[in-house]
Amino acid sequence: LRLGILTGDSKYREYARKMLEGMSGLIRNYPLAFSHWLCALDFYLSNPKELALIGDPNSPEMKKLFKVIHHGYFPNKVIAGMRDCSDGMEANVPLLQGRAMIDGKPTVYLCENYVCKLPTTDPGELTNMLYSD
């Protein structure tokens, strides 16, 4: 499911749907034995948070943004990142296409179905964005 979002290729979502469908009887009858499958089902049925992070992953500013993202409970998320547009990563990851840092600062784009809110460089604003959904 995450690979489908990262690559933009719907065949991965279809593979996941078929696997979940094939396991549905076992999951229904023995839910405690299939917790990872239930997590996958939850991901499949949800609208995962898509986060595009642009900037140096080792910078203090980016580490503050990481802390916000990983501090809360957001199990259904997909995170993609690149240092800057010169990485060439955006060609392979639709979530990164057209994304850039703001004023040279590490920047986060919070998206759903590849539609993004205004980007932010501020950890407090990111916190508000993540919890406002």
Protein Blocks (a to p, Z undefined) as FASTA:
>chain_A
ZZmmmnopaklmmmmmmmmmmmmmmmmmmmmlmmmmmmmmmmmmmccdddddedjfkbmk
lmmmmmmmmmpccfbccddddfblmnommmmmmklgopaceehiacddddeehiacdddf
bfklmmmmmmmZZ
